[in-house]
Amino acid sequence: MRIHIATDHAGLEFSRDLQAHLTAAGHAVVDHGPTVYDAVDDYPSFCINAARAVVADRAAGVDALGVVFGGSGNGEQIAANKVVGARAALVWNLSTAQLAREHNDANVISIGARQHTLDEATAFIDAFIGTAFTGEDRHVRRIAQLAEYETSGTIVGHEIH
């Protein structure tokens, strides 16, 4: 599987260690930056580029997912979710990592590097990658509604205020 990774300065060490872990597990890792520590770097472009690459890969039939990091993971998740077709979930335990895939077919996860140990983050990522979308009708329907809103600003049959 191809894994796209992005971070900011707070997650740079995590990113390096996790890239090594994912590569050793047989994944093709693409680093979207940063490559050097800069305490005032800006995460949006890194995370948006990773999310865009995930969406483009999946549209081309490439099995791909993304992982973004920051101090809390919140801003990085928000940035990734600005990309049409990205479904980024903030993950803080094994259950949220698994449910992000099972119920939401998330294609990107965000992790707070200052909130978790490297071992925890590694376990979250492995769980995310190793969990499949259930494909249940209710989840497919909800994901379709999100995609519809992204492209049209409406959800047929539902009132948006």
N, C-alpha and C positions, 0 to 999 in steps of 0.2 A: 504494500500500500504506500502511496505517496502521502507524506505528512508535511504540511506547511506550518512553519513556526515563526512567530513574531513576538517581540517583547518591547520593553523599555529598559532603562538602566536598572530598575529594581529587579527585573527578572533575568538579567543577562547571564549570571552564573547558572541559574536553573536551566536556561535555554541551552547552554553549552553542554551541561551534564545530560540533559534529556535527549539532545541530539545524538550523543554517543550511545545512550541506552537504546533509542529507537533504531539507529543504524545497526547496532549489534543484534537487534531482534529481526533484522531483515527488511526494514522499511527504507524507502528512499526519502530522505529528509531534505526539504528546501528551506533555507534560512532567509527570512525576509528582513532581518536586521533587528537591532543594530549589530554591528560587528565589533565596535569598540565602546568602552564605557564613556558616557557623557551624562553627568548628573542632571543636565537640563534638557535632555533630548525630549522629543515629542512623539508619543506612541501612535497617534492616529494613522499616519501614513504607513507605518510598519504593519499595523493590524489590518488596515484596509487592503493593503497589497496581499497579505496572506489570505484574507477572506475572498478577494477577487480571484486569486489563483485556485482556491478550492472550488469555487463555483464554476470557473472555466474548465478545470480538469473534469469535474463531474459531468458537465454538459458535453464534454468530448468523450465520455465513457471511461475516464480514468478513475480508478478507485482511490479517492483522496479525502482526507480530513484535515482540519486545522487545529492548532493549539496556540493561544495567545496568552501572554503573561504580563503582569504589572504588579504594583504594590498590593492593590486589593483585587485586581482583575475586573473591577467595575467599568472603568473607562475603556479598557481594551475590549470588553464585551460590547459596549455601546458602539465603539468604532466599527467593529466587525459587522454588527447588525445594520449598519448603514448601507451595506452592499446588498443590492437586490439578489435574492436567492440564498443569502447566507442566513443560517439559523444558529446563532451563537448562544451558548448557555453558560452561565456562571456556575462553576462546579466547586463544591466545598467538602464533599465526602463521596464515598463510593456509590451510594444510592443516587445522588444527583448526577453523577457521571453516567451511570447505567440508564437512568430514566431519560436523560437528555437524548440518548439514542433510541431507546425502546418506544417512547411516547411521542417525542418531538422530531425524530429523525434529524437531530442537530448535526451539523457538519463542521462546526467549530466549537471548541470549549475554551473558556477563559478561566485562569487560575490565578489567585493572589499569591505571588511569590513571598510576600512578607507575612502571609497568613498560615503557611504550611511548610512542612519539612520537605526536603527533596524526596524522601521515601514516600510520603503521602502523595505528592504531586505525581510521582511515577506510577503509583497504584491507580490514581484517578485516570491518568492517560491510558494506561493499559486496559482498565475497565471500559473506558469510552471506546477505544479501538476494538476491543473484543466483544462488544455488545451490538447486536443487530436491531434494526427497526422492526417492530412487530408487524407492521402493515395492517393493523386492525382498522376497520372502516372508520371508527370514530376519530382515530388519529389522522388517518389520510384526509378525512373531511376537514378537520381543523387546520391542517397544514395547507390544504388547498384554499381555505378561507384567508389565511395569512398571505399567501401568494397573490390571491385575487386583490386583496387590499393594497399590496405593494404596487401592483400594476394599474389598478383602476381607481383606487380610493374608496371603493365600496365593497360590500359583501352582500351578494344577492340574497334576498330573503331576510336580511338583518338590518336593522336601523343603526346607522352610525351618526352620533351627535357631534 
